[in-house]
Amino acid sequence: MSDPLAGFALTPDPLPRPVVFDQHWRSVGFVHWPVEPATVAPLFPKGTRPDVFADGFTYVGLVPFRMEDAGFGRRPVRYFGTFLETNIRLYSVDDAGRHGVFFRSLDATRLAIVPLALVVFGIPYAWSRMRYSHVDDVVRYDSRRRWPRRGLRSHVALRVGEPIEPTPLESWLTARWGAHSRVAGQTIWTPNEHGPWPLHRAEVLHLRDDLLGASGVEPAGPAMPALWSPGVRTRFGRPSPVR
């Protein structure tokens, strides 16, 4: 049987300097569904396409987490640098062979970052009211959209299990070294780097979510087993055009 990860980079290339953003992603949940690539191809920015795993599917992820100590360069920004976020993401690849993510939405509790992310990076941030708790082995993420499309909700409860070694598919979903986005009609690539994800199996105790339905993505089957991670430190480099 051929290796489903042949030619896929499980570690990042050295990040071109300067570092633009430095941040920690903490208590990260991952819930994924398979998607038929043809159904989402029209959503992708020019020069990119759905990344397809060896099973013939691409995937969509619901990823809630805590952002901590985010800042420009290596300097955290007080108040603005720590907040909650939930994103809906697809998986992208471009003609240069860069495997990344393409965000359909990112809900965050900090209103101030929404216009900056939209204008500078083309990242579709939304402003939401969010809550997080971690009691014993149960993690809860709750979100209600304030703007735009006020009222969209996402409620996720996970029971965190034992550490795992990821399957090839789980490695393919989590070893992503950049994001594709669209700014003023131009597709851009923003590289990042971080260490290996420490992953745990997670049981979905509760899932009620409007964000996936609002994203325009229709899953082709049930959710795969969930994951959770205590998190990683990540750095982002300077965006560049996708040719």
Secondary structure, 3 states (H helix, E strand, C coil): CCCCCCCCCCCCCCCCCCCCEEEEEEEEEEEEEEECHHHHHHHCCCCEEECCCCCCCEEEEEEEEEEEEEEECCEECCCCCCEEEEEEEEEEEECCCCEEEEEEEEEECCCCHHHHHHHHHCCCEEEEEEEEEEECCEEEEEEEEEECCCCCEEEEEEEEEEECCCCHHHHHHHCCCEEEEEECCEEEEEEEEECCCCCEEEEEEEEEECHHHHCCCCCCCCCCCEEEEEEEEEEECCCEECC
